[in-house]
């Protein structure tokens, strides 16, 4: 088991490792991920391992934080991702989250995102967090509102043609 970052009532967040490759393969090809986040070209276990090595793990070394795998503590199964990222094109670190479809709508991501917000403040010293989402991702907007975030404008990520909504704590 990799480094546990925090625990909530129902979940455990830990650094993502290569043992999470099968989970990442499933998550990154789920309908909601493909629709709201986009195709990351992860279509095999090898692709998932490379994604973890090249896109997830470097954040831990570079910034001291990143995206973490969310496990249901009691069942010890991965159900989502949640964490803080620092993107070059954004002035502030942003919170991100995604959940396997079977676990959506149960409050798990809100519970986890609230804990990550407090972790960012208290452990990382990040007091202003941004959040980005598509104009039609109402579930993400609701989570950000529950985090106390307010819509502050629009933004566009490098190489992305779609304008995104920008929220801030």
VMD Tcl script that builds the backbone (N, CA, C; Angstrom):
set m [mol new atoms 507]
animate dup $m
set s [atomselect $m all]
$s set {name element resname resid chain x y z} {
  {N N UNK 1 A 0.848 -1.181 0.000}
  {CA C UNK 1 A 0.000 0.000 0.000}
  {C C UNK 1 A 0.892 1.242 0.000}
  {N N UNK 2 A 0.511 2.201 -0.810}
  {CA C UNK 2 A 1.273 3.441 -0.897}
  {C C UNK 2 A 0.860 4.393 0.217}
  {N N UNK 3 A 1.455 5.538 0.237}
  {CA C UNK 3 A 1.273 6.521 1.304}
  {C C UNK 3 A -0.182 6.974 1.422}
  {N N UNK 4 A -0.754 6.792 2.609}
  {CA C UNK 4 A -2.110 7.256 2.890}
  {C C UNK 4 A -2.034 8.746 3.211}
  {N N UNK 5 A -2.844 9.540 2.520}
  {CA C UNK 5 A -2.850 10.989 2.686}
  {C C UNK 5 A -3.828 11.401 3.779}
  {N N UNK 6 A -5.030 10.840 3.715}
  {CA C UNK 6 A -6.029 11.149 4.731}
  {C C UNK 6 A -7.138 10.120 4.678}
  {N N UNK 7 A -7.937 10.141 5.734}
  {CA C UNK 7 A -9.109 9.266 5.815}
  {C C UNK 7 A -10.317 10.120 6.145}
  {N N UNK 8 A -11.465 9.708 5.590}
  {CA C UNK 8 A -12.741 10.315 5.936}
  {C C UNK 8 A -13.568 9.236 6.613}
  {N N UNK 9 A -14.818 9.538 6.846}
  {CA C UNK 9 A -15.679 8.541 7.492}
  {C C UNK 9 A -15.744 7.250 6.680}
  {N N UNK 10 A -15.827 7.389 5.345}
  {CA C UNK 10 A -15.980 6.197 4.503}
  {C C UNK 10 A -14.787 5.896 3.608}
  {N N UNK 11 A -13.867 6.849 3.444}
  {CA C UNK 11 A -12.829 6.669 2.429}
  {C C UNK 11 A -11.422 6.806 2.979}
  {N N UNK 12 A -10.503 6.341 2.156}
  {CA C UNK 12 A -9.067 6.496 2.386}
  {C C UNK 12 A -8.481 7.032 1.091}
  {N N UNK 13 A -7.720 8.097 1.167}
  {CA C UNK 13 A -7.030 8.639 0.002}
  {C C UNK 13 A -5.568 8.293 0.110}
  {N N UNK 14 A -5.042 7.713 -0.944}
  {CA C UNK 14 A -3.629 7.368 -0.925}
  {C C UNK 14 A -2.986 7.702 -2.258}
  {N N UNK 15 A -1.670 7.860 -2.209}
  {CA C UNK 15 A -0.946 8.125 -3.436}
  {C C UNK 15 A -1.219 7.004 -4.429}
  {N N UNK 16 A -1.440 7.385 -5.659}
  {CA C UNK 16 A -1.701 6.431 -6.726}
  {C C UNK 16 A -0.405 5.722 -7.086}
  {N N UNK 17 A -0.502 4.412 -7.283}
  {CA C UNK 17 A 0.668 3.638 -7.702}
  {C C UNK 17 A 0.278 2.694 -8.833}
  {N N UNK 18 A 1.227 1.952 -9.330}
  {CA C UNK 18 A 0.974 1.079 -10.487}
  {C C UNK 18 A -0.044 -0.012 -10.184}
  {N N UNK 19 A -0.258 -0.333 -8.909}
  {CA C UNK 19 A -1.290 -1.306 -8.551}
  {C C UNK 19 A -2.692 -0.783 -8.867}
  {N N UNK 20 A -2.817 0.533 -9.104}
  {CA C UNK 20 A -4.102 1.148 -9.423}
  {C C UNK 20 A -4.372 1.182 -10.927}
  {N N UNK 21 A -3.526 0.563 -11.729}
  {CA C UNK 21 A -3.639 0.659 -13.189}
  {C C UNK 21 A -4.982 0.137 -13.709}
  {N N UNK 22 A -5.445 -1.000 -13.235}
  {CA C UNK 22 A -6.718 -1.551 -13.729}
  {C C UNK 22 A -7.870 -0.606 -13.378}
  {N N UNK 23 A -7.832 -0.046 -12.175}
  {CA C UNK 23 A -8.842 0.930 -11.781}
  {C C UNK 23 A -8.793 2.154 -12.696}
  {N N UNK 24 A -7.605 2.681 -12.960}
  {CA C UNK 24 A -7.472 3.847 -13.841}
  {C C UNK 24 A -7.969 3.540 -15.250}
  {N N UNK 25 A -7.692 2.355 -15.728}
  {CA C UNK 25 A -8.182 1.952 -17.052}
  {C C UNK 25 A -9.706 2.035 -17.081}
  {N N UNK 26 A -10.355 1.545 -16.044}
  {CA C UNK 26 A -11.818 1.594 -15.968}
  {C C UNK 26 A -12.324 3.033 -15.828}
  {N N UNK 27 A -11.734 3.800 -14.910}
  {CA C UNK 27 A -12.194 5.164 -14.650}
  {C C UNK 27 A -12.040 6.057 -15.879}
  {N N UNK 28 A -10.880 6.023 -16.516}
  {CA C UNK 28 A -10.602 6.917 -17.635}
  {C C UNK 28 A -11.379 6.560 -18.895}
  {N N UNK 29 A -12.043 5.414 -18.877}
  {CA C UNK 29 A -12.889 5.018 -19.997}
  {C C UNK 29 A -14.364 4.983 -19.625}
  {N N UNK 30 A -14.697 5.495 -18.440}
  {CA C UNK 30 A -16.101 5.548 -18.034}
  {C C UNK 30 A -16.799 6.658 -18.825}
  {N N UNK 31 A -18.090 6.526 -19.051}
  {CA C UNK 31 A -18.811 7.524 -19.856}
  {C C UNK 31 A -18.683 8.950 -19.327}
  {N N UNK 32 A -18.778 9.142 -18.018}
  {CA C UNK 32 A -18.706 10.503 -17.483}
  {C C UNK 32 A -17.303 11.090 -17.646}
  {N N UNK 33 A -16.258 10.290 -17.457}
  {CA C UNK 33 A -14.898 10.786 -17.672}
  {C C UNK 33 A -14.723 11.210 -19.131}
  {N N UNK 34 A -15.111 10.343 -20.035}
  {CA C UNK 34 A -14.940 10.645 -21.462}
  {C C UNK 34 A -15.729 11.887 -21.863}
  {N N UNK 35 A -16.931 12.041 -21.320}
  {CA C UNK 35 A -17.770 13.183 -21.685}
  {C C UNK 35 A -17.265 14.496 -21.080}
  {N N UNK 36 A -16.957 14.489 -19.782}
  {CA C UNK 36 A -16.638 15.733 -19.085}
  {C C UNK 36 A -15.149 16.072 -19.054}
  {N N UNK 37 A -14.289 15.062 -19.126}
  {CA C UNK 37 A -12.848 15.305 -19.022}
  {C C UNK 37 A -12.150 15.058 -20.359}
  {N N UNK 38 A -12.550 13.987 -21.021}
  {CA C UNK 38 A -11.999 13.727 -22.349}
  {C C UNK 38 A -11.197 12.446 -22.412}
  {N N UNK 39 A -10.978 11.999 -23.627}
  {CA C UNK 39 A -10.239 10.763 -23.881}
  {C C UNK 39 A -8.752 10.999 -23.641}
  {N N UNK 40 A -8.196 10.296 -22.693}
  {CA C UNK 40 A -6.773 10.404 -22.373}
  {C C UNK 40 A -5.955 9.321 -23.071}
  {N N UNK 41 A -6.579 8.610 -24.005}
  {CA C UNK 41 A -5.901 7.570 -24.801}
  {C C UNK 41 A -5.320 6.465 -23.916}
  {N N UNK 42 A -6.072 6.111 -22.888}
  {CA C UNK 42 A -5.692 5.029 -21.984}
  {C C UNK 42 A -6.607 3.849 -22.309}
  {N N UNK 43 A -6.087 2.925 -23.134}
  {CA C UNK 43 A -6.922 1.835 -23.633}
  {C C UNK 43 A -6.380 0.447 -23.300}
  {N N UNK 44 A -5.328 0.387 -22.480}
  {CA C UNK 44 A -4.766 -0.894 -22.058}
  {C C UNK 44 A -4.153 -0.716 -20.674}
  {N N UNK 45 A -3.828 -1.820 -20.031}
  {CA C UNK 45 A -3.167 -1.737 -18.724}
  {C C UNK 45 A -1.830 -1.016 -18.847}
  {N N UNK 46 A -1.120 -1.259 -19.935}
  {CA C UNK 46 A 0.159 -0.580 -20.151}
  {C C UNK 46 A -0.044 0.935 -20.280}
  {N N UNK 47 A -1.098 1.339 -21.007}
  {CA C UNK 47 A -1.414 2.767 -21.118}
  {C C UNK 47 A -1.714 3.359 -19.734}
  {N N UNK 48 A -2.454 2.612 -18.928}
  {CA C UNK 48 A -2.814 3.089 -17.590}
  {C C UNK 48 A -1.570 3.224 -16.709}
  {N N UNK 49 A -0.675 2.264 -16.796}
  {CA C UNK 49 A 0.573 2.349 -16.029}
  {C C UNK 49 A 1.385 3.559 -16.461}
  {N N UNK 50 A 1.467 3.796 -17.773}
  {CA C UNK 50 A 2.208 4.954 -18.274}
  {C C UNK 50 A 1.543 6.258 -17.838}
  {N N UNK 51 A 0.216 6.305 -17.839}
  {CA C UNK 51 A -0.510 7.483 -17.386}
  {C C UNK 51 A -0.175 7.778 -15.921}
  {N N UNK 52 A -0.183 6.747 -15.098}
  {CA C UNK 52 A 0.146 6.908 -13.677}
  {C C UNK 52 A 1.586 7.399 -13.524}
  {N N UNK 53 A 2.515 6.780 -14.251}
  {CA C UNK 53 A 3.932 7.158 -14.152}
  {C C UNK 53 A 4.192 8.576 -14.648}
  {N N UNK 54 A 3.535 8.957 -15.736}
  {CA C UNK 54 A 3.856 10.218 -16.403}
  {C C UNK 54 A 2.937 11.386 -16.058}
  {N N UNK 55 A 1.712 11.110 -15.630}
  {CA C UNK 55 A 0.740 12.181 -15.373}
  {C C UNK 55 A 0.365 12.329 -13.900}
  {N N UNK 56 A 0.384 11.245 -13.151}
  {CA C UNK 56 A -0.071 11.295 -11.759}
  {C C UNK 56 A 1.108 11.407 -10.785}
  {N N UNK 57 A 2.018 10.473 -10.836}
  {CA C UNK 57 A 3.104 10.415 -9.849}
  {C C UNK 57 A 4.031 11.634 -9.853}
  {N N UNK 58 A 4.334 12.255 -10.997}
  {CA C UNK 58 A 5.257 13.406 -10.969}
  {C C UNK 58 A 4.787 14.555 -10.076}
  {N N UNK 59 A 3.478 14.759 -9.936}
  {CA C UNK 59 A 2.975 15.842 -9.094}
  {C C UNK 59 A 3.410 15.709 -7.646}
  {N N UNK 60 A 3.509 14.479 -7.157}
  {CA C UNK 60 A 3.914 14.269 -5.765}
  {C C UNK 60 A 5.331 14.797 -5.543}
  {N N UNK 61 A 6.233 14.496 -6.486}
  {CA C UNK 61 A 7.633 14.931 -6.353}
  {C C UNK 61 A 7.784 16.424 -6.642}
  {N N UNK 62 A 7.094 16.923 -7.672}
  {CA C UNK 62 A 7.253 18.317 -8.096}
  {C C UNK 62 A 6.597 19.308 -7.146}
  {N N UNK 63 A 5.409 18.962 -6.636}
  {CA C UNK 63 A 4.641 19.923 -5.856}
  {C C UNK 63 A 4.360 19.481 -4.413}
  {N N UNK 64 A 4.565 18.210 -4.132}
  {CA C UNK 64 A 4.237 17.692 -2.808}
  {C C UNK 64 A 2.777 17.322 -2.658}
  {N N UNK 65 A 2.050 17.333 -3.774}
  {CA C UNK 65 A 0.636 16.948 -3.772}
  {C C UNK 65 A 0.251 16.549 -5.190}
  {N N UNK 66 A -0.960 16.045 -5.328}
  {CA C UNK 66 A -1.444 15.620 -6.643}
  {C C UNK 66 A -2.803 14.972 -6.524}
  {N N UNK 67 A -3.109 14.143 -7.498}
  {CA C UNK 67 A -4.353 13.383 -7.478}
  {C C UNK 67 A -4.110 12.083 -6.727}
  {N N UNK 68 A -5.075 11.722 -5.896}
  {CA C UNK 68 A -4.970 10.523 -5.080}
  {C C UNK 68 A -6.093 9.563 -5.430}
  {N N UNK 69 A -5.837 8.293 -5.220}
  {CA C UNK 69 A -6.864 7.284 -5.426}
  {C C UNK 69 A -7.734 7.219 -4.174}
  {N N UNK 70 A -9.046 7.228 -4.397}
  {CA C UNK 70 A -10.028 7.178 -3.312}
  {C C UNK 70 A -10.491 5.732 -3.163}
  {N N UNK 71 A -10.265 5.179 -1.998}
  {CA C UNK 71 A -10.700 3.820 -1.673}
  {C C UNK 71 A -11.851 3.883 -0.690}
  {N N UNK 72 A -12.844 3.023 -0.872}
  {CA C UNK 72 A -13.817 2.822 0.196}
  {C C UNK 72 A -13.077 2.043 1.273}
  {N N UNK 73 A -13.001 2.606 2.452}
  {CA C UNK 73 A -12.175 2.044 3.518}
  {C C UNK 73 A -12.613 0.632 3.899}
  {N N UNK 74 A -13.905 0.458 4.143}
  {CA C UNK 74 A -14.394 -0.832 4.626}
  {C C UNK 74 A -14.210 -1.946 3.595}
  {N N UNK 75 A -14.503 -1.646 2.320}
  {CA C UNK 75 A -14.411 -2.648 1.266}
  {C C UNK 75 A -13.017 -2.736 0.669}
  {N N UNK 76 A -12.172 -1.721 0.902}
  {CA C UNK 76 A -10.821 -1.641 0.363}
  {C C UNK 76 A -10.803 -1.739 -1.171}
  {N N UNK 77 A -11.715 -0.980 -1.803}
  {CA C UNK 77 A -11.749 -0.961 -3.267}
  {C C UNK 77 A -11.645 0.488 -3.759}
  {N N UNK 78 A -10.920 0.688 -4.872}
  {CA C UNK 78 A -10.830 2.038 -5.427}
  {C C UNK 78 A -12.131 2.413 -6.129}
  {N N UNK 79 A -12.604 3.646 -5.850}
  {CA C UNK 79 A -13.876 4.082 -6.432}
  {C C UNK 79 A -13.770 5.424 -7.147}
  {N N UNK 80 A -12.661 6.134 -6.935}
  {CA C UNK 80 A -12.535 7.436 -7.562}
  {C C UNK 80 A -11.166 8.041 -7.352}
  {N N UNK 81 A -11.044 9.297 -7.775}
  {CA C UNK 81 A -9.818 10.065 -7.574}
  {C C UNK 81 A -10.210 11.444 -7.046}
  {N N UNK 82 A -9.336 12.010 -6.251}
  {CA C UNK 82 A -9.560 13.351 -5.729}
  {C C UNK 82 A -8.202 13.893 -5.310}
  {N N UNK 83 A -8.005 15.183 -5.522}
  {CA C UNK 83 A -6.741 15.756 -5.110}
  {C C UNK 83 A -6.593 17.190 -5.556}
  {N N UNK 84 A -5.383 17.682 -5.408}
  {CA C UNK 84 A -5.025 19.044 -5.756}
  {C C UNK 84 A -3.943 18.985 -6.820}
  {N N UNK 85 A -4.108 19.787 -7.858}
  {CA C UNK 85 A -3.138 19.830 -8.947}
  {C C UNK 85 A -2.633 21.251 -9.117}
  {N N UNK 86 A -1.438 21.383 -9.631}
  {CA C UNK 86 A -0.926 22.698 -10.013}
  {C C UNK 86 A -0.638 22.652 -11.509}
  {N N UNK 87 A -1.516 23.282 -12.261}
  {CA C UNK 87 A -1.366 23.347 -13.712}
  {C C UNK 87 A -0.639 24.635 -14.071}
  {N N UNK 88 A 0.260 24.554 -15.011}
  {CA C UNK 88 A 1.024 25.742 -15.422}
  {C C UNK 88 A 0.122 26.871 -15.891}
  {N N UNK 89 A -0.984 26.540 -16.556}
  {CA C UNK 89 A -1.829 27.581 -17.143}
  {C C UNK 89 A -2.795 28.235 -16.155}
  {N N UNK 90 A -2.859 27.730 -14.925}
  {CA C UNK 90 A -3.723 28.329 -13.910}
  {C C UNK 90 A -2.882 28.980 -12.818}
  {N N UNK 91 A -3.299 30.140 -12.361}
  {CA C UNK 91 A -2.568 30.871 -11.316}
  {C C UNK 91 A -2.601 30.147 -9.972}
  {N N UNK 92 A -3.707 29.489 -9.680}
  {CA C UNK 92 A -3.892 28.818 -8.395}
  {C C UNK 92 A -3.945 27.303 -8.601}
  {N N UNK 93 A -3.638 26.574 -7.529}
  {CA C UNK 93 A -3.832 25.120 -7.552}
  {C C UNK 93 A -5.331 24.855 -7.677}
  {N N UNK 94 A -5.683 23.733 -8.312}
  {CA C UNK 94 A -7.100 23.423 -8.442}
  {C C UNK 94 A -7.409 22.036 -7.901}
  {N N UNK 95 A -8.635 21.913 -7.431}
  {CA C UNK 95 A -9.117 20.645 -6.902}
  {C C UNK 95 A -9.746 19.863 -8.048}
  {N N UNK 96 A -9.498 18.577 -8.053}
  {CA C UNK 96 A -10.084 17.715 -9.076}
  {C C UNK 96 A -10.661 16.476 -8.435}
  {N N UNK 97 A -11.661 15.905 -9.095}
  {CA C UNK 97 A -12.282 14.695 -8.574}
  {C C UNK 97 A -13.045 13.997 -9.683}
  {N N UNK 98 A -13.142 12.688 -9.560}
  {CA C UNK 98 A -13.925 11.862 -10.485}
  {C C UNK 98 A -14.258 10.568 -9.769}
  {N N UNK 99 A -15.364 9.957 -10.180}
  {CA C UNK 99 A -15.863 8.773 -9.496}
  {C C UNK 99 A -16.329 7.752 -10.521}
  {N N UNK 100 A -16.142 6.481 -10.222}
  {CA C UNK 100 A -16.728 5.444 -11.068}
  {C C UNK 100 A -18.248 5.598 -11.046}
  {N N UNK 101 A -18.906 5.363 -12.172}
  {CA C UNK 101 A -20.362 5.561 -12.241}
  {C C UNK 101 A -21.151 4.825 -11.160}
  {N N UNK 102 A -20.741 3.637 -10.793}
  {CA C UNK 102 A -21.483 2.854 -9.796}
  {C C UNK 102 A -21.493 3.511 -8.422}
  {N N UNK 103 A -20.593 4.476 -8.186}
  {CA C UNK 103 A -20.480 5.090 -6.868}
  {C C UNK 103 A -20.880 6.564 -6.875}
  {N N UNK 104 A -21.343 7.051 -8.012}
  {CA C UNK 104 A -21.797 8.443 -8.099}
  {C C UNK 104 A -23.101 8.612 -7.326}
  {N N UNK 105 A -23.357 9.826 -6.871}
  {CA C UNK 105 A -24.626 10.137 -6.221}
  {C C UNK 105 A -24.767 9.635 -4.801}
  {N N UNK 106 A -23.671 9.203 -4.180}
  {CA C UNK 106 A -23.724 8.692 -2.809}
  {C C UNK 106 A -23.048 9.637 -1.814}
  {N N UNK 107 A -22.608 10.802 -2.290}
  {CA C UNK 107 A -21.956 11.761 -1.417}
  {C C UNK 107 A -20.503 11.452 -1.126}
  {N N UNK 108 A -19.972 10.421 -1.741}
  {CA C UNK 108 A -18.593 10.014 -1.473}
  {C C UNK 108 A -17.614 11.081 -1.952}
  {N N UNK 109 A -17.840 11.621 -3.139}
  {CA C UNK 109 A -16.893 12.598 -3.669}
  {C C UNK 109 A -16.984 13.909 -2.891}
  {N N UNK 110 A -18.173 14.307 -2.453}
  {CA C UNK 110 A -18.290 15.519 -1.635}
  {C C UNK 110 A -17.560 15.338 -0.318}
  {N N UNK 111 A -17.761 14.214 0.327}
  {CA C UNK 111 A -17.080 13.909 1.589}
  {C C UNK 111 A -15.566 13.972 1.410}
  {N N UNK 112 A -15.097 13.389 0.338}
  {CA C UNK 112 A -13.664 13.330 0.066}
  {C C UNK 112 A -13.114 14.700 -0.325}
  {N N UNK 113 A -13.844 15.423 -1.176}
  {CA C UNK 113 A -13.388 16.744 -1.619}
  {C C UNK 113 A -13.334 17.733 -0.454}
  {N N UNK 114 A -14.293 17.659 0.471}
  {CA C UNK 114 A -14.249 18.508 1.663}
  {C C UNK 114 A -12.983 18.229 2.471}
  {N N UNK 115 A -12.629 16.957 2.599}
  {CA C UNK 115 A -11.417 16.589 3.335}
  {C C UNK 115 A -10.164 17.077 2.605}
  {N N UNK 116 A -10.157 16.995 1.282}
  {CA C UNK 116 A -9.010 17.486 0.501}
  {C C UNK 116 A -8.892 19.006 0.634}
  {N N UNK 117 A -10.017 19.706 0.628}
  {CA C UNK 117 A -9.976 21.164 0.809}
  {C C UNK 117 A -9.309 21.509 2.142}
  {N N UNK 118 A -9.689 20.804 3.209}
  {CA C UNK 118 A -9.095 21.061 4.529}
  {C C UNK 118 A -7.621 20.646 4.557}
  {N N UNK 119 A -7.295 19.557 3.897}
  {CA C UNK 119 A -5.903 19.103 3.800}
  {C C UNK 119 A -5.065 20.161 3.082}
  {N N UNK 120 A -5.608 20.716 1.985}
  {CA C UNK 120 A -4.891 21.756 1.241}
  {C C UNK 120 A -4.621 22.965 2.133}
  {N N UNK 121 A -5.619 23.358 2.907}
  {CA C UNK 121 A -5.463 24.518 3.793}
  {C C UNK 121 A -4.492 24.239 4.929}
  {N N UNK 122 A -4.746 23.151 5.640}
  {CA C UNK 122 A -4.040 22.893 6.895}
  {C C UNK 122 A -2.682 22.227 6.739}
  {N N UNK 123 A -2.518 21.385 5.739}
  {CA C UNK 123 A -1.257 20.666 5.562}
  {C C UNK 123 A -0.374 21.281 4.481}
  {N N UNK 124 A -0.999 21.812 3.429}
  {CA C UNK 124 A -0.228 22.343 2.303}
  {C C UNK 124 A -0.133 23.864 2.307}
  {N N UNK 125 A -0.934 24.524 3.134}
  {CA C UNK 125 A -0.916 25.973 3.176}
  {C C UNK 125 A -1.534 26.630 1.950}
  {N N UNK 126 A -2.403 25.899 1.259}
  {CA C UNK 126 A -3.093 26.435 0.073}
  {C C UNK 126 A -4.472 26.905 0.517}
  {N N UNK 127 A -4.651 28.208 0.584}
  {CA C UNK 127 A -5.906 28.753 1.092}
  {C C UNK 127 A -6.890 29.116 -0.004}
  {N N UNK 128 A -6.400 29.323 -1.213}
  {CA C UNK 128 A -7.279 29.578 -2.343}
  {C C UNK 128 A -7.153 28.418 -3.316}
  {N N UNK 129 A -8.245 27.705 -3.509}
  {CA C UNK 129 A -8.296 26.598 -4.462}
  {C C UNK 129 A -9.239 26.975 -5.588}
  {N N UNK 130 A -8.853 26.655 -6.778}
  {CA C UNK 130 A -9.733 26.821 -7.922}
  {C C UNK 130 A -10.310 25.472 -8.301}
  {N N UNK 131 A -11.374 25.509 -9.052}
  {CA C UNK 131 A -11.980 24.313 -9.616}
  {C C UNK 131 A -12.453 24.646 -11.014}
  {N N UNK 132 A -12.302 23.712 -11.927}
  {CA C UNK 132 A -12.748 23.925 -13.301}
  {C C UNK 132 A -13.679 22.797 -13.708}
  {N N UNK 133 A -14.643 23.140 -14.558}
  {CA C UNK 133 A -15.549 22.131 -15.067}
  {C C UNK 133 A -16.199 22.624 -16.352}
  {N N UNK 134 A -16.761 21.693 -17.074}
  {CA C UNK 134 A -17.483 22.036 -18.291}
  {C C UNK 134 A -18.813 22.687 -17.928}
  {N N UNK 135 A -19.398 23.362 -18.892}
  {CA C UNK 135 A -20.656 24.082 -18.669}
  {C C UNK 135 A -21.833 23.141 -18.389}
  {N N UNK 136 A -21.696 21.855 -18.741}
  {CA C UNK 136 A -22.803 20.916 -18.549}
  {C C UNK 136 A -22.553 19.894 -17.442}
  {N N UNK 137 A -21.486 20.061 -16.665}
  {CA C UNK 137 A -21.193 19.108 -15.589}
  {C C UNK 137 A -21.805 19.619 -14.281}
  {N N UNK 138 A -23.113 19.456 -14.180}
  {CA C UNK 138 A -23.858 19.982 -13.039}
  {C C UNK 138 A -23.494 19.283 -11.730}
  {N N UNK 139 A -23.132 17.999 -11.792}
  {CA C UNK 139 A -22.738 17.285 -10.577}
  {C C UNK 139 A -21.460 17.892 -9.992}
  {N N UNK 140 A -20.478 18.195 -10.840}
  {CA C UNK 140 A -19.242 18.821 -10.354}
  {C C UNK 140 A -19.518 20.212 -9.810}
  {N N UNK 141 A -20.403 20.941 -10.470}
  {CA C UNK 141 A -20.747 22.281 -9.980}
  {C C UNK 141 A -21.362 22.198 -8.583}
  {N N UNK 142 A -22.226 21.206 -8.357}
  {CA C UNK 142 A -22.846 21.043 -7.034}
  {C C UNK 142 A -21.788 20.728 -5.973}
  {N N UNK 143 A -20.831 19.866 -6.313}
  {CA C UNK 143 A -19.768 19.550 -5.356}
  {C C UNK 143 A -18.978 20.810 -5.030}
  {N N UNK 144 A -18.623 21.593 -6.056}
  {CA C UNK 144 A -17.850 22.816 -5.807}
  {C C UNK 144 A -18.635 23.812 -4.951}
  {N N UNK 145 A -19.939 23.893 -5.169}
  {CA C UNK 145 A -20.764 24.768 -4.325}
  {C C UNK 145 A -20.754 24.285 -2.880}
  {N N UNK 146 A -20.802 22.961 -2.666}
  {CA C UNK 146 A -20.749 22.411 -1.309}
  {C C UNK 146 A -19.391 22.663 -0.656}
  {N N UNK 147 A -18.362 22.875 -1.475}
  {CA C UNK 147 A -17.033 23.209 -0.962}
  {C C UNK 147 A -16.910 24.701 -0.646}
  {N N UNK 148 A -17.990 25.447 -0.889}
  {CA C UNK 148 A -17.960 26.881 -0.662}
  {C C UNK 148 A -17.338 27.658 -1.801}
  {N N UNK 149 A -17.227 27.037 -2.957}
  {CA C UNK 149 A -16.628 27.694 -4.108}
  {C C UNK 149 A -17.676 28.507 -4.853}
  {N N UNK 150 A -17.230 29.597 -5.443}
  {CA C UNK 150 A -18.096 30.487 -6.219}
  {C C UNK 150 A -17.570 30.584 -7.642}
  {N N UNK 151 A -18.488 30.703 -8.582}
  {CA C UNK 151 A -18.117 30.902 -9.976}
  {C C UNK 151 A -17.478 32.275 -10.115}
  {N N UNK 152 A -16.251 32.318 -10.669}
  {CA C UNK 152 A -15.552 33.601 -10.823}
  {C C UNK 152 A -15.278 33.956 -12.283}
  {N N UNK 153 A -15.582 33.034 -13.196}
  {CA C UNK 153 A -15.345 33.346 -14.599}
  {C C UNK 153 A -15.191 32.104 -15.444}
  {N N UNK 154 A -14.493 32.280 -16.551}
  {CA C UNK 154 A -14.227 31.196 -17.494}
  {C C UNK 154 A -12.732 31.110 -17.735}
  {N N UNK 155 A -12.287 29.957 -18.175}
  {CA C UNK 155 A -10.886 29.766 -18.524}
  {C C UNK 155 A -10.796 28.706 -19.612}
  {N N UNK 156 A -9.630 28.605 -20.174}
  {CA C UNK 156 A -9.366 27.602 -21.206}
  {C C UNK 156 A -7.992 27.006 -20.896}
  {N N UNK 157 A -7.914 25.691 -20.858}
  {CA C UNK 157 A -6.629 25.040 -20.626}
  {C C UNK 157 A -5.852 24.977 -21.934}
  {N N UNK 158 A -4.538 24.969 -21.821}
  {CA C UNK 158 A -3.680 24.928 -23.010}
  {C C UNK 158 A -4.051 23.762 -23.917}
  {N N UNK 159 A -4.188 24.054 -25.191}
  {CA C UNK 159 A -4.483 23.033 -26.177}
  {C C UNK 159 A -5.923 22.569 -26.172}
  {N N UNK 160 A -6.772 23.192 -25.383}
  {CA C UNK 160 A -8.172 22.788 -25.275}
  {C C UNK 160 A -9.047 23.859 -25.915}
  {N N UNK 161 A -9.929 23.442 -26.781}
  {CA C UNK 161 A -10.779 24.423 -27.469}
  {C C UNK 161 A -12.000 24.816 -26.643}
  {N N UNK 162 A -12.344 23.992 -25.649}
  {CA C UNK 162 A -13.542 24.244 -24.865}
  {C C UNK 162 A -13.284 25.202 -23.714}
  {N N UNK 163 A -14.162 26.195 -23.588}
  {CA C UNK 163 A -14.096 27.108 -22.461}
  {C C UNK 163 A -14.697 26.426 -21.247}
  {N N UNK 164 A -14.035 26.564 -20.104}
  {CA C UNK 164 A -14.456 25.916 -18.868}
  {C C UNK 164 A -14.895 26.960 -17.858}
  {N N UNK 165 A -15.795 26.560 -16.981}
  {CA C UNK 165 A -16.190 27.419 -15.865}
  {C C UNK 165 A -15.093 27.364 -14.805}
  {N N UNK 166 A -14.808 28.516 -14.197}
  {CA C UNK 166 A -13.763 28.618 -13.186}
  {C C UNK 166 A -14.384 29.008 -11.851}
  {N N UNK 167 A -14.165 28.184 -10.840}
  {CA C UNK 167 A -14.671 28.402 -9.494}
  {C C UNK 167 A -13.495 28.666 -8.561}
  {N N UNK 168 A -13.755 29.329 -7.425}
  {CA C UNK 168 A -12.713 29.606 -6.443}
  {C C UNK 168 A -13.273 29.527 -5.030}
  {N N UNK 169 A -12.422 29.111 -4.091}
  {CA C UNK 169 A -12.821 29.124 -2.686}
  {C C UNK 169 A -12.777 30.543 -2.172}
}
mol reanalyze $m
mol bondsrecalc $m
mol representation Tube
mol addrep $m
